């Protein structure tokens, strides 16, 4: 039944992408809804959507359906900082304490903007309990971050700042932007309103009815993932084989109102959707998410020379001390190996459950994929995304 609700546009040259998109549904890999948008040389060449916004209510996916994109939001946070660097308001080499003096507590005085963007600041987990009321108040969040003690000597290693990245980026933007705007307001006024883009960090309550319901994979789906790609077992091991005092577990435990478990999914809570959080709570559509980075490639958001720098990771295959696996990072983006060009990378950011945005500046390609039927792996470990990505490059 899901396969009957597939709609949109696909340029004939990219017909293979549509074939894969439809097969993801008919083969049971998309158990809810999904959308993919591909931009090539400034043109939208693929805009496909389908499935259910909420299969439990038989609510079909429509043109109005938006999705929580989890850590894909970090790519937008990275772009906000890049815009301010491009305009000369801050440099990646600047110490955060140079424009935020109160931050220089408990061994944080040497942390640079680049340390924050490459997850080297040592603030992946904080000990002070973060309530949802704290998260709504940027001054309270500033105080929590100022009092925080780094988990390791800043700058010595990289560990994924799954949630704190968003609050750190927001505080940096508030202090270096001439108008002292937070990340959400800055991006809204500088990008989304100017270019009529549907993207939110802090969704208005009046738009809540458009947000798709996120579903967690059940045991049968999980077994299917493992059988088709044993690397998923490694992901499960990294997620669950943690001691109670490990940094990874501390990241998961605080804040405790952000939960994704077999019987608990707080990311469906409308109260979270209204938070301005540039690490995990962006809400958008594939077409609009992709357009942001297509405009970036066109030089309409930042200078083209920065895109050249983003192409190459600055953290190269280093074991992430939070995730426990090797990762490629740079300037707030994540990188994945190019599927058809050895030694080359795509840059962008994957999100929990499989949503992703990835960019190939040489081919002028942007791929944006979103899904509310969450998968176990991220990035290229997400089968649905990986097959679609490969079909895009096979089509060139």
N, C-alpha and C positions, 0 to 999 in steps of 0.2 A: 504493500500500500504506500509506503514511504516513497518508493521509486516513481510513483505516479505524480508526485508534487515536485518536479524539477523544472526550473524555468530560468530564463535569462538569455544572454547573448554570448556567442563564441565566434570569433573571426575564423573563416574556413582554414587558414593556415595552422590554427591551434585546435583543430577538431579532435586531436588525440587527447587534449586536456578534458574536453567534454566527455569523451568516451570513458576516461578514467574516473571522472567525477560521478557519472551515472553508475559505473561498476562498483564504486565504493558503497553505494546504497544497495544495489541489487545483491551484492555479496555479503551484506550484513555488517560491513565495517563502519558505516555511518548509521547508528541506531537511533539518532535524534535528527538534528538538522545541521547544515553546513553551508558555507559560501566560499567561493574563491574569486578573486579579482586579479587580473594580470595586466600590467601596463607595459607597453613596449614602445620606446622612442616617443614618449609623451602621449600615446593613445591607449585607451582602454580596449584591449583586444579580447579579454575574457571577463565576463560578469555572470557567474552562474550561482544559483541558490537552490535550496531544496530541503525536503524533509519536514520536520516538526519543530516549532518553537517550544512546544511542550507536548511530548507524545502521550504523557499520562492523562492529558485533558483533550487529546486529539486536536490540538491547536496547531494548524499548519504554519510553516515558515512563510513569510510574505516579504515584500519589498520594504516594509516598515520594521522588520525584525532587527533588533540590535543584540549584541552579545558581549558579555564580560570577557576581556581578552587577557586577563592575568598579566604575566610578566612581559608580554608584548608591549605593554604600556611603557616599559623602561626605555624602549627605543624612542618614544616621544619625549620622555624626560631627558634623554641624551641629546635629542635635537634642540630642546629648549636651551640647554647649557651651551651647545655649539653655536646657537644664534647669538648668545651674549658674548661668547669668546670672539666670534666673527666681527661683532660690532665694537670690540675693544673694551668692554666693560669688565672683563676678567680674563685671566690666562689659566690654562690647565696647570701650569707650574706654580701658580699662586698658592700660598698657604691659606687655608680656610680661616685661620685666626687673624689674618691680615685685614679682613673685612668683617669678621665675627669674633671679636676679642674674647668674649665669654666662652667660646668653644675651647680655648687653650687651657683646659683643665685635665688633670689625671693622665698626662702623657700624650695629649692630642695636639700639642702646639705645632708639631712639624707636619701634620697631615695636609696634603695638597688637594686641590680640586681633582687632579688626575687620580690620586689615591682613592677618592670617593668613587669616581667614574669606573675605575678598574677593580673595585671591590677590595682594595688594599688598606682601607682605613682602619680595619680591625673592629668595626662596629656592626658586625653581622647580627649579634645578639646583644641586648641590653638587659641589665638585671632589674632595673626599676620597672614595676608593672605598668603596662600601657593600657589604659581603659579606652573604650570607644569614645568617651567624653573627651579624653586627652587628645585623641586623634582628630577631633573636630576643632581643636583650638591650637593654632600654630605656635602661639606663645608658650603653651604648656609643653608642646613637643620640643620646642627649642630648649627649654630647661632640662628636659629628660636627656636630650643629646649632649648638652653642655656638661651634665653631671656624669655621663657614661664613662666607664673605664674600658679601654680597648681590649678585645679578646686576645690580641697578639700585638707585638711591636709593629706599629703602623709602617707600611711600606715594605715589610719583609716578606710577605706572602699574600696571596689572593684567596679570598673566601667569599662565596656568593652572599650578598646582602639582600636576601629575598624580599624583605619588606622595608627595612630601614633605609635602603637606597632611596626610596620615594620621599621619605621625610628629610633626608639629608639634601637631596636635590632641591626640594621645595625651599629649604632654608637658605641654600646658596643663592637661588634665584631671587628670593625676597631681599637679599642684602646687596646684590650687585645690579639688579635692574634699577634704572633711574626712577621708575614710578613705584618701586617697592612692591610689585605685584607678586602673588604666589604663582606657582607653576601653572595651575589651572586657569587663572585669570590671564596670565601672560600668554599662554598658548591660544586661549580663546580669542583674545584681542589681536594678537599678532598673526595668527594663522587661520583658525577655523572660521571666524566671522569674515575675514577678508576674502577667503576663497570658497565660502559656502560649503564647508566640510562638516559632516555629521560625526563628531567625535566629542566625547565628554570625559573629563575627570571631575566627577561630581554631577550626577544626572539629576535634572529637575524632577521633582516628585510627579509632576504632571505627565512625564514621559515614561514612567515606570512600566506601564502596560505593554510597552514595546520590547521589553527585555526578555530574551529567551531563558527558559528554565534549564539550569545546568544539571546533568545527571552523571553520576559516578559509575564506572564500569562494574558490572556484577561478576561473579566467579566464572561463568561460562565465557564471557567476553574476554576476561583476563587470561584464561587458559588458551583461548584462540590467539591472543597476542603473543603469548609465550611460544606456542607451537610454530608460529610463522616467523618469529624473530627472538631467539633465545637471549638476546641482549636485554630484553625486557626484564628477565630474571635478575640481571645485574642491577638494573634500576630499582627493583623491589628490594634487593638486598641493601643497597645504599640508603634507601628510604627507611627501612625498618630495623637494620642491625646497628642501632645506636644506643649508647649508654645514656642513662637519665641525665648525666652531667655534661654530655658532649655539647659542643657548640651547635651542632645540627639540631639536637633535641631542644636546646634553649631557643633556637630560632623558631621552631615549631610551637613552643609553649607560650611565647609572649610576642604578640598579643594572643590571648586564648579565645578571642571572639572571631578570629579568622581560622576556620576549621574545614578540612576536606578529609572526611573519613567515610567508611563504608555505610554508616548510618547517620552521618551528620555532615551537612554542607551549608555552612553559613553564608557562602557567597551568593546564595539565592535570597538573602535578607535585603530588602529594599533600603534599610538603613545604611548598609555598607555601600550601596550603589551611589549614595549621595556624598560619600567621602571624596575629598580631593587628594588622591593618593597616586603619585606618578610611578609607583612600582608594580601595582597589582590590580588596580581597579578602573582601568580605562574601559569605556563602553563605546562600541562603534559597530559599523558595518564593514564588510571586506572592501567594498568599492571605495569607501571614504578613507579607511586606513591606508590602502594602497596609494591613494591620490596624494596623501601627505608626502610620501617619500618620492613619488613621481615628480611633484613640484620641487622637492629638494634636488633631485637629479637635474632638473631644468634650470637650476640656479635662482629660483624664485623665493627661496627661504634662506639659504646660506650661500656663501661664495663657493664656486666649483673646486677651488684648490683644497678645501676641507674634505671634499668627497674623495679626493685622491689619498688623503691621509687615512680616512676611515677604511679603505680597502684592505689594509694590512693590520692584523692584530698586533697589539703591543704586549699582550700576555699570551705567549705561544705554547699551547699544549701543556701548560703547567697544571699539576694536580691541585684542584680546588680544595682547600682545607675544610670547607663546609660540606660540599657535595661529595667529595672523595673520588672524583673522576677528573681526567684532564679536560681543560676547557680553553677556548680561544676567546679573548676579550680585547676591547680597546675603545676608549672614549665613551664608555657607557653602552656600547653595542656588544653583541655576541657575534661570533663568526662560525660558519660551517664550511667544510671543504666543498669546493665547487664540484658538482656531479659530472661535468664533462671536461673540465680543464685542470689537469694535475698541477698542484702547486698554487692554485688560485683559491680565493675564498669569496663567499657571499657574506654580506654583513646585514645586521638587522637585530631581531630578537625573537626567540621562541617563547612560548608561554605554557604554563601548566595545562595539561590536557590536550595539547596539540596545536592550538592556534599559533600562528607565526607570521612574521613579515620578514622577507629577505630580499636583498637588493644586489643586482649585478650591474655596477655602473658602466663597465665596458660594453656590455650588450644593451644597456639602458633598459633593464628589466626590473620590475618590482612585482613580487608575488605576495599577496595577502590572503591568508586562509584562516577562517574562523569556524569553530564548531562548538555546539553546546552539549554534545555527547562526548564527555571527556575520555581521553585515552590515558594509558599509563605512562608512556614515554613523552619526552619533549623533543622538539626539533625533528631531526631526520630519523629518530627512533619512532616517530609517529607515522605508521604505515600510510594512512590516508594522505597526509601532507607530502610524504616522501615521493609517493607515486605521482602525485599531481605536479610537484616540483620537477621531477625528472621528465614528465611529459611536456612541460613548458620548454625545457632546453632541447628536448628531442625535436620540437616543432620549429626551432629556429633554422 
